[in-house]
Amino acid sequence: MICCHPDGDFLTQAPSLILEILSPSTAKKGRVTKSPIHEREGVHYYCLVDPDNQVAKIHRLKDGRYIKQADVSNERHQFNLEKCRFDFDFSKIWPDQKQSLAVCRLPVV
């Protein structure tokens, strides 16, 4: 998420917020490799979204380093960015467990 109008077709500055969806093949890269790059570039919030465990780990940039701000599952979280605020309801991104279980229990013919 950016809180400005970009000049041209590409971003020339770091976004204010990055929500990264982890998968088993990308989890290590997101946690180990990308985090220091986002710190260095000044991304205010870096959020690692783990769909398998239905948790989002929110990190906030403070004094050039990320500190964990929250682990959220079914809560709303307000991201206070320099030029804007962004309110996100994490309960809306997870699949409905009851519906998922019902799909898994199809009758055998």
C-alpha atoms as an extended CHARMM CRD file, in Angstrom:
* protein
*
       109  EXT
         1         1  MET       CA              0.0000000000        0.0000000000        0.0000000000  PROA      1               0.0000000000
         2         2  ILE       CA              1.1950000000        3.4520000000       -0.8290000000  PROA      2               0.0000000000
         3         3  CYS       CA             -0.1500000000        6.7320000000        0.5220000000  PROA      3               0.0000000000
         4         4  CYS       CA              0.7670000000        8.9010000000       -2.4190000000  PROA      4               0.0000000000
         5         5  HSD       CA              0.1940000000        9.1590000000       -6.1430000000  PROA      5               0.0000000000
         6         6  PRO       CA              3.1380000000        7.5890000000       -7.9640000000  PROA      6               0.0000000000
         7         7  ASP       CA              4.8630000000        9.4960000000      -10.7240000000  PROA      7               0.0000000000
         8         8  GLY       CA              4.5970000000        7.3510000000      -13.8300000000  PROA      8               0.0000000000
         9         9  ASP       CA              3.9620000000        3.6380000000      -14.1050000000  PROA      9               0.0000000000
        10        10  PHE       CA              6.3670000000        2.4400000000      -11.3960000000  PROA      10              0.0000000000
        11        11  LEU       CA              6.9720000000        3.0800000000       -7.7020000000  PROA      11              0.0000000000
        12        12  THR       CA             10.0210000000        5.1950000000       -7.0150000000  PROA      12              0.0000000000
        13        13  GLN       CA              9.7700000000        4.9590000000       -3.2330000000  PROA      13              0.0000000000
        14        14  ALA       CA              9.0940000000        2.1480000000       -0.7890000000  PROA      14              0.0000000000
        15        15  PRO       CA              5.4710000000        1.2910000000       -0.0300000000  PROA      15              0.0000000000
        16        16  SER       CA              4.1780000000        2.1010000000        3.4350000000  PROA      16              0.0000000000
        17        17  LEU       CA              2.7190000000       -1.3620000000        4.0000000000  PROA      17              0.0000000000
        18        18  ILE       CA              3.5010000000       -4.7900000000        2.5870000000  PROA      18              0.0000000000
        19        19  LEU       CA              1.1950000000       -7.7470000000        3.2540000000  PROA      19              0.0000000000
        20        20  GLU       CA              3.0090000000      -10.9010000000        2.2050000000  PROA      20              0.0000000000
        21        21  ILE       CA              1.1140000000      -14.1790000000        1.9110000000  PROA      21              0.0000000000
        22        22  LEU       CA              3.3910000000      -17.0220000000        3.0030000000  PROA      22              0.0000000000
        23        23  SER       CA              3.4110000000      -20.4860000000        1.5140000000  PROA      23              0.0000000000
        24        24  PRO       CA              5.5540000000      -23.4560000000        2.5580000000  PROA      24              0.0000000000
        25        25  SER       CA              7.9410000000      -22.6850000000       -0.2980000000  PROA      25              0.0000000000
        26        26  THR       CA              8.2180000000      -18.9200000000        0.4060000000  PROA      26              0.0000000000
        27        27  ALA       CA              7.9940000000      -18.6990000000        4.2220000000  PROA      27              0.0000000000
        28        28  LYS       CA             11.7360000000      -18.7400000000        4.8770000000  PROA      28              0.0000000000
        29        29  LYS       CA             12.3990000000      -16.2230000000        2.1120000000  PROA      29              0.0000000000
        30        30  GLY       CA              9.7630000000      -13.8650000000        3.5180000000  PROA      30              0.0000000000
        31        31  ARG       CA             11.0430000000      -14.0880000000        7.0870000000  PROA      31              0.0000000000
        32        32  VAL       CA             14.8010000000      -14.1740000000        6.4910000000  PROA      32              0.0000000000
        33        33  THR       CA             15.5930000000      -12.5990000000        3.1350000000  PROA      33              0.0000000000
        34        34  LYS       CA             12.9260000000       -9.9860000000        2.4940000000  PROA      34              0.0000000000
        35        35  SER       CA             12.5720000000       -8.5400000000        5.9850000000  PROA      35              0.0000000000
        36        36  PRO       CA             16.0380000000       -6.8920000000        6.0560000000  PROA      36              0.0000000000
        37        37  ILE       CA             15.4750000000       -5.4960000000        2.5480000000  PROA      37              0.0000000000
        38        38  HSD       CA             12.1640000000       -3.9270000000        3.5880000000  PROA      38              0.0000000000
        39        39  GLU       CA             13.8110000000       -2.5040000000        6.7420000000  PROA      39              0.0000000000
        40        40  ARG       CA             16.5860000000       -0.9410000000        4.6920000000  PROA      40              0.0000000000
        41        41  GLU       CA             14.1070000000        0.5400000000        2.2020000000  PROA      41              0.0000000000
        42        42  GLY       CA             11.9660000000        2.0660000000        4.9820000000  PROA      42              0.0000000000
        43        43  VAL       CA              8.7350000000        0.0720000000        4.6230000000  PROA      43              0.0000000000
        44        44  HSD       CA              6.7550000000        1.1540000000        7.7120000000  PROA      44              0.0000000000
        45        45  TYR       CA              4.7950000000       -2.0890000000        8.1670000000  PROA      45              0.0000000000
        46        46  TYR       CA              5.6890000000       -5.5980000000        7.0400000000  PROA      46              0.0000000000
        47        47  CYS       CA              2.9380000000       -8.1220000000        7.6280000000  PROA      47              0.0000000000
        48        48  LEU       CA              3.5830000000      -11.8400000000        7.1850000000  PROA      48              0.0000000000
        49        49  VAL       CA              0.2750000000      -13.6010000000        6.5470000000  PROA      49              0.0000000000
        50        50  ASP       CA              0.3010000000      -17.3380000000        7.2850000000  PROA      50              0.0000000000
        51        51  PRO       CA             -2.8630000000      -18.8930000000        5.8030000000  PROA      51              0.0000000000
        52        52  ASP       CA             -2.0790000000      -22.3810000000        7.1600000000  PROA      52              0.0000000000
        53        53  ASN       CA             -2.1330000000      -21.1600000000       10.7660000000  PROA      53              0.0000000000
        54        54  GLN       CA             -4.5540000000      -18.2910000000       10.1060000000  PROA      54              0.0000000000
        55        55  VAL       CA             -2.3380000000      -15.7160000000       11.7410000000  PROA      55              0.0000000000
        56        56  ALA       CA             -0.7620000000      -12.4870000000       10.5280000000  PROA      56              0.0000000000
        57        57  LYS       CA              2.4020000000      -11.2410000000       12.2030000000  PROA      57              0.0000000000
        58        58  ILE       CA              2.5860000000       -7.4730000000       11.9960000000  PROA      58              0.0000000000
        59        59  HSD       CA              5.9860000000       -5.7960000000       12.2250000000  PROA      59              0.0000000000
        60        60  ARG       CA              6.4380000000       -2.0380000000       12.4940000000  PROA      60              0.0000000000
        61        61  LEU       CA              9.5720000000       -0.1380000000       11.5930000000  PROA      61              0.0000000000
        62        62  LYS       CA             11.0060000000        1.7180000000       14.5770000000  PROA      62              0.0000000000
        63        63  ASP       CA             14.4500000000        3.3210000000       14.6010000000  PROA      63              0.0000000000
        64        64  GLY       CA             15.3590000000        1.4500000000       11.4170000000  PROA      64              0.0000000000
        65        65  ARG       CA             14.4660000000       -2.0180000000       12.7810000000  PROA      65              0.0000000000
        66        66  TYR       CA             11.3090000000       -4.0950000000       12.7450000000  PROA      66              0.0000000000
        67        67  ILE       CA              9.6120000000       -4.7860000000       16.0380000000  PROA      67              0.0000000000
        68        68  LYS       CA              6.6990000000       -7.1740000000       16.2780000000  PROA      68              0.0000000000
        69        69  GLN       CA              3.5980000000       -5.1270000000       16.9120000000  PROA      69              0.0000000000
        70        70  ALA       CA              0.9490000000       -7.8530000000       16.9490000000  PROA      70              0.0000000000
        71        71  ASP       CA             -0.1590000000      -11.3350000000       16.0040000000  PROA      71              0.0000000000
        72        72  VAL       CA             -3.7130000000      -11.1390000000       14.6890000000  PROA      72              0.0000000000
        73        73  SER       CA             -6.1920000000      -13.7440000000       13.5300000000  PROA      73              0.0000000000
        74        74  ASN       CA             -9.7410000000      -12.4650000000       13.6190000000  PROA      74              0.0000000000
        75        75  GLU       CA             -9.2220000000       -8.8760000000       14.6930000000  PROA      75              0.0000000000
        76        76  ARG       CA             -9.2100000000       -5.5430000000       12.9550000000  PROA      76              0.0000000000
        77        77  HSD       CA             -5.9050000000       -3.7260000000       12.9160000000  PROA      77              0.0000000000
        78        78  GLN       CA             -5.3280000000       -0.0840000000       12.1270000000  PROA      78              0.0000000000
        79        79  PHE       CA             -2.1200000000        0.7180000000       10.3110000000  PROA      79              0.0000000000
        80        80  ASN       CA             -1.1350000000        4.3180000000       11.0630000000  PROA      80              0.0000000000
        81        81  LEU       CA              0.9870000000        5.3870000000        8.1540000000  PROA      81              0.0000000000
        82        82  GLU       CA              2.6530000000        8.7520000000        7.7190000000  PROA      82              0.0000000000
        83        83  LYS       CA              0.1000000000       10.2010000000        5.3200000000  PROA      83              0.0000000000
        84        84  CYS       CA             -2.9000000000        7.9100000000        5.7790000000  PROA      84              0.0000000000
        85        85  ARG       CA             -4.5480000000        5.2720000000        7.9510000000  PROA      85              0.0000000000
        86        86  PHE       CA             -5.5680000000        1.8380000000        6.8250000000  PROA      86              0.0000000000
        87        87  ASP       CA             -7.9960000000       -0.3110000000        8.8170000000  PROA      87              0.0000000000
        88        88  PHE       CA             -7.8750000000       -4.0190000000        7.9120000000  PROA      88              0.0000000000
        89        89  ASP       CA            -10.2090000000       -6.7750000000        9.1320000000  PROA      89              0.0000000000
        90        90  PHE       CA             -8.1400000000       -9.9520000000        9.1710000000  PROA      90              0.0000000000
        91        91  SER       CA            -11.2020000000      -12.1250000000        9.8940000000  PROA      91              0.0000000000
        92        92  LYS       CA            -12.2880000000      -11.5330000000        6.2850000000  PROA      92              0.0000000000
        93        93  ILE       CA             -9.2770000000      -13.2490000000        4.6900000000  PROA      93              0.0000000000
        94        94  TRP       CA             -9.4820000000      -16.7310000000        6.2010000000  PROA      94              0.0000000000
        95        95  PRO       CA            -11.6720000000      -19.4350000000        4.6730000000  PROA      95              0.0000000000
        96        96  ASP       CA            -14.7510000000      -20.3950000000        6.6470000000  PROA      96              0.0000000000
        97        97  GLN       CA            -13.7890000000      -23.5410000000        8.5610000000  PROA      97              0.0000000000
        98        98  LYS       CA            -17.3100000000      -25.0110000000        8.5630000000  PROA      98              0.0000000000
        99        99  GLN       CA            -17.6410000000      -24.5200000000        4.8420000000  PROA      99              0.0000000000
       100       100  SER       CA            -14.1930000000      -26.0530000000        4.2100000000  PROA      100             0.0000000000
       101       101  LEU       CA            -15.0580000000      -29.1130000000        6.3200000000  PROA      101             0.0000000000
       102       102  ALA       CA            -18.3740000000      -29.5700000000        4.5070000000  PROA      102             0.0000000000
       103       103  VAL       CA            -16.5980000000      -29.5930000000        1.1520000000  PROA      103             0.0000000000
       104       104  CYS       CA            -14.1710000000      -32.2480000000        2.4130000000  PROA      104             0.0000000000
       105       105  ARG       CA            -17.0160000000      -34.5850000000        3.4120000000  PROA      105             0.0000000000
       106       106  LEU       CA            -18.4540000000      -35.2940000000        0.0070000000  PROA      106             0.0000000000
       107       107  PRO       CA            -20.3540000000      -38.5920000000       -0.2290000000  PROA      107             0.0000000000
       108       108  VAL       CA            -18.5480000000      -41.4840000000       -1.8650000000  PROA      108             0.0000000000
       109       109  VAL       CA            -20.4900000000      -42.8850000000       -4.8080000000  PROA      109             0.0000000000
